[in-house]
């Protein structure tokens, strides 16, 4: 009888185990946030607001820097902005110098771009080395030869490619929000803010199910977000949604310890998407796409991108 109760108890504990997610934030110091976002005063205000729930909640974060972004910033201003991240406990990673796509950039040029960024970021942060790298747009090689060359290059320099399992289009929501504010469109602004977190939850719910299909279980996930005005305002709501779904926040390093991240990944192609899709393709599983952006959002984004007449 005691053995039965013990088994039931252990099963119950396993069932109640919390979900885990590592938060990663791309495109530092800022992106998709409208005109003037790189101005130092606005940048510091936006960054401080974005980091407030991270700092207060002691949420582990890995933040990826585009070293050639916001080129008008002085070295002192760059250091001030990055210090906010480091003071909040963020691990700083390399997101290249110029955010080029490996799909359209010769691999030697791309690798030089990574090295240039590494030198710049280390000089600004005082770090002896950076551990993590993330490919812009999640483009990791359009052909098997390019994919293997990038992997060789990263391994040679002891840089770890940061995967993503919870991929999404937060950047599009932020771009439309910034454009709506620039034009004074209060209705569109309100719609973006009202529908962002529900969209993100639909994507996360999809990848939770897909994890079980592809890996056989849920495992520590890695969420991609961007350093933008939208997340600076709605991150508390986003973190609250994740907590409601049972997530604990862990570091990227801790997430990558899970065996799921050692699964075979043979994907080579011009697109960038979740590692869950890469693993499923390698296994020969039928594809399944995550929830797309709302039609109204893609239309608003297309309109915002049109050149002014």
Phi, psi and omega in degrees: 000316179298321180296318178299315180296322180295317179297315179299317180298316180295320177298318179298320179295319179296320181294325184274000182302135183290150169288159181226145178213139173260129179270125174235140186233123184260165168072033173298149007279339179192153179206158172053043187231014174088173181301141176084001183295334180274353174301135192302314182297314180293321179300316181293322179294314180297315181295318178299319179292320179297321185276346184304308179290335177291315180293312184293325180270000183052046181275120176295137182220141167247127187241129186254127189259131166270105191292337179264007180286157176048058190295343180281347179293140174282167177301319180296321179291319175303313181298321179297318180293315181291331178297324177302317179294313183292324177295334177276001177093008184288140168277131184262130180236171185261126178239028181078172177280315191237011175057042177281156175270131176292341179293329185242358183250133175304140189298325179295320177294320179296317180294323176296325179295321177295314182295321178298318179294320181301314181297318181293313183294319179295323179292328181281329185261342184077011181279140180291325178205156174253136184268326191247144176230147171225130179290129175304140181061010184061027177274113187243014177132118182282342178230158178303323182295317179291318178303312181295321180295317178297317179298320178297314181299314180296318179296321180300324181264006180059040173255135181260123174293128181270112178289172174223132172252321177267080177276155185191182182240045177302327181299325180289319176301317182292320179299315180292322177300312181298320179293319179299319180292322179299325182266356180074027181271089184294325181295314179293320177303313181295323181293317178302312184291329180285327189258354184296304184294318174302322175299312180300321179295322179296323178293315181296318178299319178299312184289333173298313179295319182294329177301316180294320180294318188272315186260339182095000182190163167280152184213173179300120185269164175234117182265131174264128172225176178232153177281087184221171185295325180299310181291333178295336181259329188248005180301320177303320179292321180294314177297323178296320177298316180297318178297319179298329178276003173095017184271140164257149182264126181233169180282159174301318180302316180293318180299319185290350176288341183290139181301339179305324185281002173256006179297148178302138180223094182265004186294127170226126183180174186277352182265161175236125181202180186306146175296336175299321176292323180294315179295320181293322177295319179298325179280353181077022180281149176300139182290151172220126181267144178288167178305133179278171176293148177302146183301320181299327181288314180297325177291318179294323179294316179299319179295317181295333183275348181292136178299142178294141180275000000 
